[in-house]
Amino acid sequence: MWQDPGTWIALGVSALFVVAGFVMHRVFMRVLKTPEPQAVDADQPVPPKEEP
């Protein structure tokens, strides 16, 4: 069984899915933990951006 190339291909693909799921979980958690941007009042003027 362990000499069959199909076994190693299946294990490699499974490991790839596990790693991809872990990376996606980390990215989603980082995105969800970032604070929301502050709401801007329409009555207040927007200050100009500083150029470097």
Secondary structure, DSSP 4 states (H G I P E B T S, - for coil): -TT-HHHHHHHHHHHHHHHHHHHHHHHHHHHHHSPPPPP--SSSPPPPPPP-
